[in-house]
Amino acid sequence: MGMEDALELFVSYLQPLLPDWLVRFLVRIVLGHALRQLWRLRWPQKELRLVSRVKQLASEEIAFETAAANEQHYEVPTPFFLSSLGPRLKYSSCEWPGPDATLAEAETHTLAKYAELLGVADGQRVLDIGCGWGSFSLYAAERFPKTTFVCFSNSSTQIAHITGEASRRGLTNLTALKMDINALSATALEERGGLPLYDRIFACESLEHSRNYQALFARIAKVLAPDGRFFVQILGHRESVRKSLLMGNRLLSGERGSRSGACFTSCAPKPLDSAMGASGWSAITSSRE
């Protein structure tokens, strides 16, 4: 029995029976083991694996197992997230403005920073890819009433929440669509009530299930205006490491023929940089934290 099989048995059958303090102790052991593996990566083998991985990604579909992602978390009943997340339901990391800031303040601070980096202004058309529960689109639509926002998610419950919240707030400049990222195109957006072209495109921690970044960015380029901007925030690691059962099987399914997670196997910086270059884009600004 391999390590991945042992972890699968532990998560499925033993973890529910153990106290939290013991689970945390065991998780620390597993993470320590993973960290030691990272430090063993050496050149040139590491670079060769990265080149191989970039070539592999370019031959795959855009995203796999999108239904599994819904089952794992995106279509967990919304009341659970209403009781677990901040008031804006931001299902991604926040930047705290100060040591005494609340989660609500951190959410608003981060969303405002996104709008600033994206350069959102009145009269624009903005597309939010993989919008979650609408944290950015609802915030921005309220702040920029003269700007048209279209957001999409593959989750029916997320779209229902956004539509209901937009109606409650009286927002007429926001349209929420149910769509799989594999279907992204100007035609698909128009057929669902969106727009064919956008001045700004936003993707915050929504590309972790993607594989073929080059194909995905080529599609995004077709719906982005010539002088437009594309903002992407993605979970990742500076290295492409071995398949991670815990992340992949429990949070980020989507690797065809395996149970590996996207963020540890795909999202080292270079595959993204390579795909952006192939799309003919130039970076305005970038940061890695």
C-alpha positions as CSV (number, residue, x, y, z in Angstrom):
1,M,0.0,0.0,0.0
2,G,1.4,3.4,-1.1
3,M,1.3,6.7,0.8
4,E,-1.6,8.0,-1.2
5,D,-3.7,4.8,-0.5
6,A,-2.9,5.1,3.2
7,L,-3.9,8.7,3.3
8,E,-7.2,7.9,1.5
9,L,-8.0,5.3,4.1
10,F,-7.2,7.6,6.9
11,V,-9.3,10.5,5.6
12,S,-12.3,8.3,4.7
13,Y,-12.4,6.0,7.7
14,L,-10.2,7.0,10.6
15,Q,-10.2,10.8,10.6
16,P,-14.0,11.1,11.5
17,L,-13.3,9.0,14.6
18,L,-10.3,10.9,16.0
19,P,-10.2,14.0,18.2
20,D,-9.2,17.2,16.5
21,W,-5.9,17.6,18.5
22,L,-4.7,14.2,17.2
23,V,-5.7,15.0,13.6
24,R,-3.8,18.3,13.8
25,F,-0.8,16.4,15.1
26,L,-0.9,13.9,12.3
27,V,-1.4,16.6,9.7
28,R,1.8,18.3,10.9
29,I,3.7,15.1,10.4
30,V,2.4,14.7,6.8
31,L,3.2,18.4,6.0
32,G,6.7,18.0,7.4
33,H,7.2,15.0,5.2
34,A,6.0,17.0,2.2
35,L,8.3,19.9,3.1
36,R,11.3,17.6,3.2
37,Q,10.4,16.3,-0.3
38,L,10.3,19.8,-1.6
39,W,13.8,20.5,-0.3
40,R,15.1,17.4,-2.1
41,L,14.2,18.8,-5.5
42,R,17.4,19.8,-7.3
43,W,18.5,21.1,-10.7
44,P,18.4,20.0,-13.5
45,Q,15.8,17.3,-12.7
46,K,13.4,20.0,-11.4
47,E,13.7,22.1,-14.5
48,L,13.2,19.1,-16.8
49,R,10.1,18.1,-14.9
50,L,8.8,21.6,-15.3
51,V,9.3,21.6,-19.1
52,S,7.6,18.3,-19.4
53,R,4.7,19.5,-17.3
54,V,4.2,22.6,-19.5
55,K,4.2,20.5,-22.6
56,Q,1.7,18.1,-21.0
57,L,-0.7,20.9,-20.0
58,A,-0.7,22.3,-23.5
59,S,-2.2,19.0,-24.8
60,E,-5.0,18.7,-22.3
61,E,-8.5,20.0,-22.1
62,I,-9.1,23.3,-20.2
63,A,-10.6,21.7,-17.1
64,F,-11.6,18.3,-15.8
65,E,-14.1,17.0,-13.2
66,T,-16.0,20.3,-12.8
67,A,-18.9,18.3,-11.5
68,A,-16.7,16.9,-8.8
69,A,-15.7,20.4,-7.8
70,N,-19.3,21.3,-7.3
71,E,-19.9,18.3,-5.2
72,Q,-16.8,18.9,-3.0
73,H,-17.6,22.5,-2.2
74,Y,-19.2,24.9,-4.7
75,E,-22.7,23.4,-4.3
76,V,-22.5,22.7,-0.6
77,P,-25.7,24.5,0.7
78,T,-25.2,28.3,0.8
79,P,-26.3,28.6,4.4
80,F,-23.2,26.8,5.5
81,F,-21.0,29.5,3.8
82,L,-23.2,32.3,5.1
83,S,-22.3,31.0,8.6
84,S,-18.6,30.3,7.9
85,L,-17.3,33.1,5.6
86,G,-17.3,36.9,6.0
87,P,-20.3,39.1,5.2
88,R,-19.3,39.4,1.5
89,L,-18.8,35.6,1.2
90,K,-15.3,36.0,-0.2
91,Y,-14.1,32.4,-0.8
92,S,-10.5,33.3,-1.3
93,S,-7.6,34.9,0.6
94,C,-7.8,38.5,2.0
95,E,-5.2,41.2,2.6
96,W,-5.6,42.6,6.1
97,P,-5.3,46.4,6.3
98,G,-4.0,46.3,9.8
99,P,-3.5,44.0,12.8
100,D,-6.8,45.0,14.4
101,A,-8.9,44.7,11.2
102,T,-11.9,42.4,11.1
103,L,-12.7,39.9,8.4
104,A,-15.3,42.2,7.0
105,E,-12.8,45.0,6.8
106,A,-10.2,42.7,5.2
107,E,-12.8,41.6,2.6
108,T,-13.7,45.1,1.6
109,H,-10.1,46.2,1.6
110,T,-9.1,43.4,-0.7
111,L,-12.0,43.8,-3.1
112,A,-11.2,47.5,-3.4
113,K,-7.6,46.7,-4.2
114,Y,-8.7,44.3,-6.9
115,A,-10.8,47.0,-8.5
116,E,-7.9,49.4,-8.4
117,L,-5.4,46.8,-9.9
118,L,-8.0,45.9,-12.6
119,G,-8.6,49.6,-13.4
120,V,-12.4,49.4,-13.2
121,A,-14.1,52.6,-14.3
122,D,-17.5,53.8,-15.3
123,G,-18.8,52.7,-18.7
124,Q,-16.7,49.5,-18.9
125,R,-17.8,45.9,-19.4
126,V,-16.3,43.6,-16.8
127,L,-16.3,39.7,-16.8
128,D,-15.8,37.8,-13.6
129,I,-14.7,34.2,-14.3
130,G,-15.6,31.6,-11.7
131,C,-17.3,34.2,-9.5
132,G,-18.1,32.1,-6.5
133,W,-20.8,33.7,-4.4
134,G,-20.3,37.0,-6.2
135,S,-18.0,38.7,-3.6
136,F,-16.2,40.9,-6.2
137,S,-19.1,41.4,-8.7
138,L,-21.6,42.4,-6.1
139,Y,-19.1,44.7,-4.5
140,A,-18.0,46.3,-7.7
141,A,-21.5,46.5,-9.3
142,E,-22.6,48.5,-6.2
143,R,-19.5,50.7,-6.3
144,F,-19.6,51.3,-10.1
145,P,-23.3,51.7,-11.0
146,K,-22.4,52.9,-14.6
147,T,-20.3,49.8,-15.3
148,T,-21.8,46.6,-16.7
149,F,-20.8,43.4,-14.9
150,V,-21.2,39.8,-16.0
151,C,-20.1,36.9,-13.8
152,F,-20.3,33.2,-14.3
153,S,-20.0,30.0,-12.2
154,N,-20.7,26.4,-12.9
155,S,-22.7,26.2,-9.6
156,S,-26.4,26.6,-9.6
157,T,-26.5,27.5,-5.9
158,Q,-23.9,30.3,-6.3
159,I,-25.8,31.8,-9.3
160,A,-29.0,31.7,-7.3
161,H,-27.4,33.5,-4.4
162,I,-25.9,36.2,-6.6
163,T,-29.1,36.8,-8.5
164,G,-31.1,37.0,-5.3
165,E,-28.6,39.3,-3.6
166,A,-28.4,41.6,-6.7
167,S,-32.2,41.9,-6.7
168,R,-32.3,42.6,-3.0
169,R,-29.7,45.4,-3.5
170,G,-31.4,46.8,-6.6
171,L,-28.4,46.2,-8.8
172,T,-29.4,46.4,-12.5
173,N,-25.9,46.4,-13.9
174,L,-25.0,42.8,-12.8
175,T,-25.9,39.6,-14.7
176,A,-25.0,36.2,-13.3
177,L,-24.7,33.2,-15.6
178,K,-24.4,29.5,-15.1
179,M,-21.6,28.2,-17.3
180,D,-18.8,25.7,-17.4
181,I,-15.4,27.3,-18.0
182,N,-14.9,24.7,-20.8
183,A,-17.7,26.5,-22.7
184,L,-16.1,30.0,-22.5
185,S,-16.6,31.9,-25.7
186,A,-18.2,35.0,-27.0
187,T,-21.1,33.0,-28.4
188,A,-21.7,31.1,-25.2
189,L,-21.7,34.3,-23.2
190,E,-24.2,35.9,-25.5
191,E,-26.5,32.9,-25.6
192,R,-26.7,33.0,-21.8
193,G,-27.4,36.7,-21.6
194,G,-23.9,38.1,-21.3
195,L,-21.8,40.2,-23.6
196,P,-19.4,39.1,-26.4
197,L,-16.5,41.4,-25.5
198,Y,-15.1,42.9,-22.2
199,D,-12.8,45.7,-21.2
200,R,-11.8,44.0,-18.0
201,I,-11.7,40.3,-17.1
202,F,-11.3,39.1,-13.5
203,A,-10.4,35.6,-12.2
204,C,-9.7,35.3,-8.5
205,E,-8.7,31.8,-7.4
206,S,-11.0,30.2,-10.0
207,L,-8.4,28.7,-12.3
208,E,-7.1,26.1,-9.9
209,H,-9.1,23.4,-11.7
210,S,-7.8,24.4,-15.1
211,R,-5.1,22.4,-16.9
212,N,-4.5,23.8,-20.4
213,Y,-3.7,27.4,-19.5
214,Q,-2.6,28.1,-23.1
215,A,-6.0,27.1,-24.5
216,L,-7.9,28.9,-21.7
217,F,-6.0,32.2,-22.1
218,A,-6.5,32.0,-25.9
219,R,-10.3,31.8,-25.2
220,I,-10.1,34.7,-22.7
221,A,-8.1,36.7,-25.3
222,K,-11.0,36.4,-27.8
223,V,-13.5,38.0,-25.4
224,L,-11.0,40.7,-24.1
225,A,-11.0,44.1,-25.8
226,P,-7.7,45.0,-27.6
227,D,-6.8,47.5,-24.9
228,G,-8.3,45.4,-22.1
229,R,-6.9,44.1,-18.9
230,F,-7.0,40.6,-17.4
231,F,-6.5,40.1,-13.6
232,V,-5.7,36.6,-12.3
233,Q,-5.0,35.5,-8.7
234,I,-4.2,31.8,-8.3
235,L,-3.2,29.4,-5.6
236,G,0.1,27.8,-6.3
237,H,3.6,26.9,-5.2
238,R,7.0,28.0,-6.5
239,E,7.7,24.4,-7.4
240,S,5.8,21.8,-9.4
241,V,5.8,18.9,-6.9
242,R,4.3,15.4,-6.8
243,K,0.6,14.7,-6.9
244,S,-1.1,15.7,-3.7
245,L,-3.9,13.4,-2.7
246,L,-5.3,15.5,0.2
247,M,-5.6,18.7,-1.9
248,G,-6.6,17.0,-5.1
249,N,-9.1,14.5,-3.9
250,R,-10.8,16.7,-1.3
251,L,-10.5,20.2,-2.6
252,L,-9.2,20.5,-6.2
253,S,-10.2,17.5,-8.3
254,G,-9.5,17.8,-11.9
255,E,-6.4,15.8,-13.0
256,R,-7.4,13.3,-15.6
257,G,-6.2,9.8,-14.8
258,S,-5.2,10.6,-11.3
259,R,-6.3,12.0,-8.0
260,S,-3.9,14.9,-8.0
261,G,-4.7,18.5,-7.1
262,A,-4.3,21.4,-9.4
263,C,-2.5,23.9,-7.2
264,F,0.4,21.6,-6.4
265,T,0.9,19.9,-9.7
266,S,0.2,22.7,-12.2
267,C,0.4,26.1,-10.7
268,A,4.1,26.8,-10.4
269,P,4.6,30.3,-12.0
270,K,6.3,29.2,-15.2
271,P,3.4,27.4,-16.8
272,L,1.2,30.5,-16.3
273,D,3.9,32.8,-17.6
274,S,4.4,30.5,-20.7
275,A,0.6,30.5,-21.4
276,M,0.4,34.3,-21.1
277,G,3.3,34.8,-23.4
278,A,1.7,32.5,-26.0
279,S,-1.5,34.6,-25.8
280,G,0.5,37.7,-26.8
281,W,-0.1,39.5,-23.4
282,S,2.3,41.6,-21.5
283,A,2.3,41.9,-17.7
284,I,1.3,45.3,-16.3
285,T,2.2,44.2,-12.8
286,S,2.7,41.0,-10.9
287,S,3.3,39.8,-7.3
288,R,3.9,36.5,-5.6
289,E,3.4,36.0,-2.0
